[in-house]
Every structure is written in structure tokens, then in C-alpha cells.
Amino acid sequence: MHRFLVTASALLALAGSLAARPAEPQPLPERLADTGGGTQLITAEAPGTDSATGTVTWWDRRRGGWVAAGSAPARFGANGLADGTTRVQGTNTTPTGLYDLPYAFGIEAAAPGIRYPYRRVGEGSWWCQDNASRAYNRWVDPRPADCRPEEAEHLAGYSTQYARALVIGFNYHRPVRGRGAGIFLHVDGKGATAGCVSVPAAAMGRILAWAAPARRPHIAVGTTSGPTAITRY
């Protein structure tokens, strides 16, 4: 009887200890309002809107749950993050929200095995950011006359950042003039970005090797909490 009482007491103590432990947090994608409907997702999370650094994680949906496939330190705009629905062009802020990833591009050739549509940068490749141009927020090659060079980005001029990149679908499908253009997931430069999300070159390579258009990957960009919390998107 004494041994039974000791054993029962030990089991009760163990049960109490387990009950006292906080529940494991759900994977980040499970806490998002939307993930885009696919089975791949990239999250780009910053501590706050004034942060220029954070974390990018790429996820796979398997057997009804989300599993992290990889993670890397991220950089954001020099002036932090801003709500993508009200962001103003030229503010050096990264737009928050949930976006698709239309295609990949790069100065370097596509690595073997990349499944994403991949566009190679040439000397005549520009990204038009001219609000007066019919090609606003579009790749142009060559640059049209109505897209002024001072209002466009010469892609070949960024050999490090645009070695390989993914277009983020911010303000892309129905562009709003003055909202912003040329937002990408690309390789780190020397510091914060002008509004893009960047990761180390090795991480960019892993993301492109992982991404599969048939699985409809999206990217969710946001902060840990507050009005631009990543969980709102």
C-alpha cells in the first residue's frame, strides 16, 4: 500500500508539472489570417515598424500543418515597415501585407533545378517606377521613352542584390500610382533596403531551389504585433 501511495503521488506530481507547462505556440502560418491558399509560404517578420532587421522563414504545408523548411536573418527598408495599403512611394519603407510572387529574375543564370519562371537581367533591363509611365511598376527591356531613367531602376547596376531575386506582388496586379514600385525579395546589399526584403545570398539560393509555382507560394510581411502585425495578413 505504501508503495502504491508513493507511485500515485509521483504520477500526480508529474501530471501537475505537465499541466503547468505553457502550451507550445502554433507555427506562425497557423496564426495568420490568410496564407494565400497554397502549400508554400514565406514569412518576413520584423519586431516593429521602426525595425530594419528581422527574420524570413519559408514553410511547407504537410498533412494539414505547417513545417518550417528554412530560416534566415532579413533586412527591411531603411525607414522600417509601413502598411501596404497606405504606403507612399519613396519613403524607404517595406510594405506589409500578403502578396504573391509572380516570377524570379537575376543577373546570374538560373541555378539548375529552379522551377520558378526566371528572367535573366541584361544591360537593357529596367524596372519602371515613373508614375507618369504606362509601364509603371513593370520590368521594361528596353526602357520606353515615357519612363524617365531617373525614375527607373537599372537592374544590371545591382550586381550583388539582384544576383537572384523574386518579384513581390505588392502594387503589381492593379498598380496604384504613388504607392510604390519594384519591391523584391533579393540578396543582401551593404545595409538596409529601399523597401525590399533581403536575405543572405545562400538563403536566397535555398528559397529559389525550394519554391514551386504549382504550390502557389506567397509572402506575408509584417511586424510581431500592433496594427501591422503579420498575423493580420
Secondary structure as GFF3:
##gff-version 3
##sequence-region A 1 233
A	DSSP	alpha_helix	2	20	.	.	.	ID=ss1
A	DSSP	alpha_helix	28	31	.	.	.	ID=ss2
A	DSSP	beta_strand	40	46	.	.	.	ID=ss3
A	DSSP	beta_strand	53	62	.	.	.	ID=ss4
A	DSSP	beta_strand	65	75	.	.	.	ID=ss5
A	DSSP	beta_strand	81	83	.	.	.	ID=ss6
A	DSSP	beta_strand	94	100	.	.	.	ID=ss7
A	DSSP	beta_strand	104	106	.	.	.	ID=ss8
A	DSSP	beta_strand	118	120	.	.	.	ID=ss9
A	DSSP	beta_strand	126	128	.	.	.	ID=ss10
A	DSSP	beta_strand	138	140	.	.	.	ID=ss11
A	DSSP	three_ten_helix	149	151	.	.	.	ID=ss12
A	DSSP	beta_strand	152	154	.	.	.	ID=ss13
A	DSSP	three_ten_helix	155	157	.	.	.	ID=ss14
A	DSSP	beta_strand	165	167	.	.	.	ID=ss15
A	DSSP	beta_strand	184	187	.	.	.	ID=ss16
A	DSSP	beta_strand	197	199	.	.	.	ID=ss17
A	DSSP	alpha_helix	201	210	.	.	.	ID=ss18
A	DSSP	three_ten_helix	213	215	.	.	.	ID=ss19
A	DSSP	beta_strand	218	223	.	.	.	ID=ss20
A	DSSP	three_ten_helix	230	232	.	.	.	ID=ss21
###
